[in-house]
Each structure stands twice: as structure tokens, then as C-alpha cells.
């Protein structure tokens, strides 16, 4: 600015305050930054060198603030998701692809877990949120539904039942039934229907996974009841899936978060993408 008065005016401070700040800076550095006389103020070699450093520091500061701004807008950071196997196949890939179009620098940490370990990961902070079936009410977790996943009867393609528009749950008591082992989020839904319908169903096999269940069906060892979204985990060639009715039953799937935990903006933005993509 060429003078202390002009510089003070540009900075919006008083001239004595500016002079005091400069004096303290020179004392701290042990050198003069400006030469002054009654007519002019000129910068010293040490002051010129400090000017270069100051501009670099301010540039770094602006860059850091810009990076923070991108983080706060969800354009940078990491999203940690724990998902049931069916959710990691049916819901996550398309949502990540859509999200990445606007947030290419966001990283993802994906975990594929069964129901109980998934809820434990969310509660313990090892995942930002989970994609799973509706859990039992819990004071520490919040559930936000995304969609209803209809229960389907899975049978061989050459099975007469495959030609129907739908099938009653009672058919599972009349035919060899292939179930899912306990610990799966699917098992409680099926068992609750059996109880409500008073169906005495005894599984010929308790399969350890959806893929194994469908493989047993394909070999003609029985029929099964599975949610539609889970069928992406199995080889469905030569198999048919028709809606189960009387009653029509759905598995609610959604987002689980820990109550009281503040999520990073990128995680919140990705959750919005999942919500927008629900049917």
C-alpha cells in the first residue's frame, strides 16, 4: 500500500494497531521487515522473503479450506457400509455407480455380513451404517426403511407350480421344504408365517446360504421360500420364482444407523442416493 495509513485502512484496523503488530513481528523474527522514513515505507530483503513465505502459507490455507469445503459437501472422504449379502448384490452396486458420477473422489469401505455381526458393526462404529432387514427395536439403533422385498416360492422351472401366478404358503407343508439355517435375517420372517398360518413345516434341509438353498432346489430335493432380492446370490438358471400369497409377505429392508453418532457428509450424501433409488 506504500504507507502505514493506507495499509491500516485496507485492513480495517487503526494505524497504531498495525504499527504495534509489525513491531511485535520484527521482535519475534529478530530483523526489520520495513525501512521507514518521514516520506515512505520500503520493504527490506527479509521482508521480501517473508512475503513469499506468507503468500505460500495463505495459498496452502486456502487450499486446505477448499479441501474441507469439499469434505463438508460430501465430495471427499470415506463411506463405510456393512450390508447383508443380498443387499451388497442387489442395492449397493447401482447406488455406488450413481453416487460416483458426482462424487468420484469418495472412497468406499464395504463389509458383507450376516444380520447380527452387521448390527454389531454399526453399533461399534466399525461401519457408518448398515443395509439389512428391519431389526428388532433397539434404543441404540435407528432403522429407516427403503423398500419391501416380497417373499417368493423358488422351484424348478419344470415344476407344475412354476406356471402359477402365485402360490399359497401352505404348499410348503405339502412338499419337501428346503429352509435357511438360523442366524439368517430370512429365517424369522418365514417362521413367523408358519406360526400365524399354523403350518407344521419340517425342513428336509437347512441350507447354509441362499446359493446352497437354490442349488438343492435345482437338484429336485424340494422347494424354498426366499426374498426376491436374495435371488441375485444364486444361479437361477432352470429355476422359477413366483410370489407367495395367502398372505403376501414382505421383508422390509433399509438403513440402520447408530443413534447419537454424527456421520461424515459423504456418508449422509450416499444414504440420500440410496433413498432416492428406492422403487
C-alpha positions in Angstrom: 0.0 0.0 0.0 3.1 2.3 0.3 2.2 3.7 3.7 1.0 2.5 7.2 -2.1 4.7 7.0 -3.2 3.2 3.6 -2.4 -0.3 4.8 -4.3 0.1 8.0 -7.3 1.4 6.0 -7.2 -1.6 3.7 -7.0 -4.0 6.7 -9.8 -2.2 8.6 -7.6 -1.6 11.6 -6.2 1.5 13.3 -2.7 2.7 12.3 -1.3 2.3 15.8 -2.6 -1.3 16.0 -0.9 -2.1 12.7 2.3 -0.5 13.8 2.2 -2.5 17.1 1.6 -5.8 15.2 4.5 -5.1 12.9 6.8 -4.2 15.8 5.9 -7.5 17.5 6.6 -9.4 14.3 10.0 -7.8 13.9 10.9 -8.5 17.5 9.9 -12.1 17.1 11.9 -12.5 13.9 14.9 -10.5 15.1 15.0 -8.4 11.9 13.4 -5.4 10.3 10.7 -6.0 7.8 10.3 -2.4 6.6 12.5 0.6 6.4 10.6 3.8 7.3 11.3 7.5 7.0 9.1 10.5 7.0 8.2 10.2 3.3 8.0 6.4 2.6 8.0 2.8 3.7 10.0 0.3 1.8 10.2 -3.5 2.3 13.6 -5.0 3.4 15.2 -8.1 1.8 14.0 -10.1 4.9 10.5 -8.6 4.5 10.5 -9.6 0.8 11.5 -13.2 1.7 8.8 -13.3 4.3 6.3 -12.0 1.7 7.0 -15.0 -0.5 6.5 -17.4 2.5 3.4 -15.6 3.6 1.8 -15.9 0.2 2.7 -19.6 0.1 1.2 -20.1 3.6 -2.0 -18.3 2.6 -2.2 -20.4 -0.6 -1.9 -23.6 1.5 -4.5 -22.3 3.9 -7.0 -21.5 1.1 -6.3 -24.9 -0.4 -6.9 -26.6 2.9 -10.2 -24.7 3.4 -11.2 -25.7 -0.1 -10.5 -29.4 0.7 -12.5 -29.0 3.9 -15.3 -27.5 1.9 -15.3 -30.4 -0.5 -15.4 -32.8 2.5 -18.3 -30.9 4.1 -20.2 -31.1 0.8 -19.6 -34.8 0.6 -17.2 -34.7 -2.3 -14.3 -36.2 -0.3 -14.0 -38.7 2.4 -14.8 -42.4 3.0 -18.1 -44.2 3.3 -18.2 -47.4 5.4 -21.1 -49.7 4.7 -22.0 -53.0 6.2 -24.5 -54.9 4.1 -26.3 -58.3 4.1 -25.1 -60.4 1.2 -28.3 -59.8 -0.7 -28.1 -56.1 -0.2 -24.5 -55.9 -1.3 -25.5 -57.5 -4.6 -29.0 -56.1 -5.2 -28.7 -52.5 -3.9 -25.1 -51.3 -3.4 -23.5 -51.6 -6.9 -26.0 -49.4 -8.8 -26.1 -46.9 -5.9 -22.3 -46.6 -5.8 -22.2 -46.2 -9.6 -24.8 -43.4 -9.4 -23.0 -41.7 -6.5 -19.6 -41.9 -8.1 -20.8 -39.8 -11.0 -21.0 -36.7 -8.7 -18.5 -37.8 -6.0 -15.6 -39.5 -7.9 -13.1 -38.9 -5.0 -15.1 -40.6 -2.3 -13.7 -43.9 -1.2 -15.8 -46.9 0.0 -15.1 -49.5 2.6 -17.6 -52.3 2.1 -18.3 -55.2 4.5 -20.6 -58.1 3.8 -22.0 -59.5 7.0 -24.9 -61.5 8.3 -27.5 -59.8 10.5 -26.1 -60.0 14.0 -22.5 -59.1 13.1 -23.8 -56.3 10.9 -25.7 -54.7 13.7 -22.7 -55.1 16.0 -20.5 -53.3 13.4 -22.9 -50.4 13.2 -23.3 -50.1 16.9 -19.5 -50.4 17.5 -18.7 -47.8 14.9 -16.9 -50.2 12.5 -19.4 -49.2 9.8 -21.1 -45.8 9.3 -24.4 -47.6 8.5 -25.8 -50.9 7.6 -28.1 -52.2 4.9 -30.2 -55.0 6.3 -33.7 -56.3 7.1 -35.6 -54.5 9.8 -34.1 -55.4 13.2 -35.8 -55.8 16.5 -36.5 -52.4 18.2 -33.3 -51.2 19.8 -32.7 -48.0 21.8 -29.2 -47.6 20.3 -30.1 -48.1 16.6 -32.3 -46.3 14.2 -34.0 -48.0 11.2 -35.1 -46.2 8.0 -37.0 -48.4 5.5 -36.0 -48.4 1.9 -38.3 -50.9 0.3 -40.4 -54.1 0.8 -38.8 -57.2 -0.5 -41.5 -59.8 -1.4 -41.2 -63.4 -0.4 -41.0 -65.8 -3.3 -41.5 -69.5 -3.8 -38.5 -71.0 -5.6 -38.9 -74.2 -7.5 -37.6 -75.9 -10.6 -38.6 -74.4 -13.9 -40.3 -77.8 -14.9 -42.3 -77.9 -11.7 -46.0 -77.6 -12.3 -46.1 -74.8 -9.6 -43.8 -72.7 -11.8 -46.7 -72.0 -14.2 -48.8 -70.3 -11.5 -49.1 -66.6 -10.9 -48.6 -67.1 -7.2 -48.6 -69.9 -4.6 -50.0 -70.2 -1.1 -47.7 -70.7 1.9 -49.5 -73.9 2.6 -47.7 -75.6 -0.3 -44.5 -75.6 1.8 -46.2 -78.0 4.2 -47.3 -80.3 1.4 -43.9 -80.6 -0.4 -40.3 -81.3 0.7 -39.2 -77.9 2.0 -35.6 -76.5 2.0 -35.1 -73.9 4.7 -32.3 -71.5 5.6 -30.2 -72.0 8.7 -31.0 -69.9 11.8 -29.0 -66.7 12.1 -30.2 -65.5 8.7 -32.4 -62.5 8.5 -34.7 -64.6 6.3 -35.4 -67.3 8.8 -37.5 -65.3 11.4 -39.8 -64.0 8.6 -40.6 -67.5 7.3 -41.0 -69.0 10.8 -43.5 -66.2 11.8 -45.7 -67.0 8.8 -45.7 -70.7 9.7 -46.8 -69.8 13.2 -49.5 -67.4 12.0 -50.8 -69.9 9.5 -50.4 -72.8 11.9 -48.4 -74.7 9.4 -46.5 -77.8 10.5 -43.5 -77.5 8.3 -40.4 -79.6 8.8 -37.4 -78.8 6.6 -35.9 -81.6 4.6 -32.6 -79.5 4.6 -31.5 -76.3 6.4 -29.2 -74.7 3.8 -26.3 -72.6 5.0 -26.8 -69.9 2.3 -29.2 -68.7 -0.4 -26.9 -70.1 -3.1 -26.9 -73.5 -1.4 -30.6 -73.5 -0.9 -31.3 -72.8 -4.6 -28.7 -75.5 -5.6 -30.6 -78.0 -3.6 -33.9 -76.9 -5.3 -32.3 -77.3 -8.7 -31.4 -80.9 -7.9 -35.1 -81.6 -7.2 -34.7 -82.0 -3.5 -37.5 -79.6 -2.6 -38.9 -76.1 -2.8 -37.9 -73.0 -0.9 -39.2 -69.6 0.3 -36.8 -66.7 -0.3 -36.9 -62.9 -0.6 -36.7 -61.6 -4.2 -33.6 -59.5 -3.6 -31.7 -62.5 -2.3 -32.1 -64.4 -5.5 -29.2 -62.4 -7.0 -26.9 -64.5 -4.9 -27.9 -67.7 -6.6 -27.7 -69.3 -10.1 -31.3 -69.1 -11.1 -30.9 -71.0 -14.4 -33.6 -73.7 -14.6 -35.3 -72.3 -11.6 -38.5 -70.2 -11.2 -39.6 -67.8 -8.6 -43.3 -66.9 -8.0 -44.8 -64.7 -5.3 -46.0 -66.4 -2.2 -49.5 -65.4 -1.1 -52.2 -66.0 1.4 -50.8 -63.9 3.0 -48.5 -61.9 0.7 -45.4 -61.4 2.8 -42.6 -58.9 2.6 -39.2 -58.4 4.2 -38.6 -54.8 5.0 -35.0 -53.7 4.1 -33.5 -50.4 4.9 -30.7 -48.4 6.5 -29.5 -48.9 10.1 -27.6 -46.2 11.9 -26.4 -45.7 15.5 -28.4 -43.2 17.4 -26.3 -40.2 18.5 -23.4 -40.8 16.0 -22.7 -37.9 13.6 -21.9 -39.3 10.2 -19.5 -37.7 7.7 -21.1 -35.7 4.9 -20.1 -38.2 2.3 -21.9 -41.0 4.2 -25.0 -38.8 4.5 -24.9 -38.0 0.8 -24.6 -41.7 -0.1 -27.5 -42.5 2.1 -29.6 -39.9 0.2 -28.6 -41.7 -3.0 -29.9 -45.0 -1.7 -33.1 -43.4 -0.6 -33.6 -41.7 -4.0 -33.1 -45.0 -5.8 -35.7 -46.9 -3.9 -38.6 -48.1 -6.1 
